[in-house]
Amino acid sequence: MNKKITIAIDGFSSTGKSTIAKLLAKKYNYIYVDTGAMYRAVTLYAKQNDFVGKEFLNKTALVSSLKNISLSFRFNTELGFAEMFLNGINVEKEIRTLDISQLVSKVSTISAVRKKLVAEQQIMGEDSGIVMDGRDIGTVVFPNAELKLFMTASADKRATRRYKELIDRGDKVDFKDILFNVEERDRIDSTREDSPLMKADDAIEFDNSDMGINEQFERICALVARRVL
């Protein structure tokens, strides 16, 4: 496969965007960028500095501190994917907690945060050969991407997946809290003023409520093949 393309994967939380993106990157030897990890890392920074909590958001303080936030991905050969580093510190585990999940949509509504991260994401994808997943990749970050996917599934199915993931990791969580978080993130992501979550006109929708990873992967690989011929 000589021609390299940009693959933009958008969709709701816990739809398996990152899993599919990682598989595609590995198969085609593409760069994988988890934009959600970037927003989670900024959220972690905001939480550590008391800029955000369940009942508050100090937008002014966070925006003023954006210059102090340095994000980078570093490939972990043992894990087979890149991990998120915040100001030189590996925060991959910290950003995946339910606590951060409950705050990230709040932080991602801030235009200055989105502007900073979108600019960094566009630089990462200048040479194509990239798979990027998030909420506004096909609509804002890479509107000219050769392949755009929009992942969706029922809230209950997504909450069940997330619950199992956290339980398997050893976290103590309640399913009702997970379901509420999924539905609340959907509401915030879809109604924010700046770059709301929406399906690009030319994106292919995948409802994977009852679709396994292997079936999704095979179908998407067929779509990639058509675009690199």
Disulfide bonds with the S-S distance in Angstrom:
none
